[in-house]
């Protein structure tokens, strides 16, 4: 059976992933839209920054966030000026670092979805004198619904499975920063393999179900027999 500590870790992971996903929905949408529509030379630089978490080891990202959140770091100086305690080894610190670490998993699916929309729907909306907000809500969102669902699922599950960044920024504080991945690591360190096995099975099942959903979303229905394919 799962222990109280396991349930605390599961709840903390779900809480972290939910908050990060909501934040990235808000900031990832305009970034993805800009990257999909712009012709600026800055596009390459911004795309590279967004993609850093995919290729850079999580411990490296966590290390630099740890330095940035120290009293002498950039984030630490800003938070201290507002009377906020250092973010390292706090849940808020996990949210900040995880938001950057999961950024490409929200932005890139949305960017691809926006690119696939093309210009035609926007041109039609413009002829109907729809405002940019109306166009986005009533035209773009319905067309890119699958892209949004995929981005949300990828962001949520990626945040759930974080380890390196979480351990560097949050350490291993029960009910504060000890998420599922850290809890499993803690069990392995103390040779409690049965407990580690139970939590790992939950994560494996969750991941498998998530992948099935993603593949179902990506499958396009085959044209009906006799349908005009031209």
Secondary structure, 3 states (H helix, E strand, C coil): CCCHHHHHHHHHHHHHHHHHHHHHHHHHHHHHHHHHHCCCCHHHHHHHHHHHHHHCCHHHHHHHHHHHCCCCCHHHHHHHHCCCCCCCCCHHHHHHHHHHHCHHHHHHHHHHHHHHHCCHHHHHHHHCCCCHHHHHHHHHHHHCHHHHHHHHHHHHHHHHCCCHHHHHHHCCCCCCCCCHHHHHHHHHHCCCHHHHHHHHHHHHHHHHHHHHHHHHHHCCCCCCCCCCCC
